[in-house]
């Protein structure tokens, strides 16, 4: 059985605003970092012969997806090191 999640006090308007700003900043950084990798994914899919779509193409897409995830994690870590500024 799931236990209820304890919910603390609602965040202050300032905390909510700071979170929204941080989220937007992170989203912009993630989109910029992911765009070239997504383009590579699109190129891979567009250029792939049908017989390769579940072979080498799948591996290539998975590798690119892992690069996106690693970039996202690094972006989050970098943002925290900078103190969100």
Buried (B, 14 or more C-beta within 10 A) or exposed (E): EEEEEEEEEEEEEEEEEEEEEBEEBBEEBBEEBBEEBEEBBEEBEEEBEEEBEEEEBEEBBEEBEEBBEEBBEEBEEEBEEEEEE
